[in-house]
Amino acid sequence: MNIFSLLFMEILYRPIFNVMVIFLAIFGGNLGIAIILLTVITRLAMIKQTSIGNDMQKGMGDLQPKLQEIQEKYKDDPKQLSAETMKVFKTHGK
């Protein structure tokens, strides 16, 4: 067994499996309820990251017109295009 398989098993799979077994014991072997509860807990644990990702996506959408303007202005100068794009990202904190 290689190191990646071992890490996957020990860090991700085994804890989730153990939580599933606990839920099965609590709910009398009802697999459906255990899966739903595990899904809800996972969603709640990831809600902050999901919110951050959505905010970043919205921010990038707001920057699109400015980036397209820069691309049109510097379409023949890739070095200047890159510099101006980085400047926009720095000023908007992305």
Secondary structure, 3 states (H helix, E strand, C coil): CCHHHHHHHHHHHHHHHHHHHHHHHHCCCCHHHHHHHHHHHHHHHHHHHHHHHHHHHHHHHHHHHHHHHHHHHCCCCHHHHHHHHHHHHHHHCC
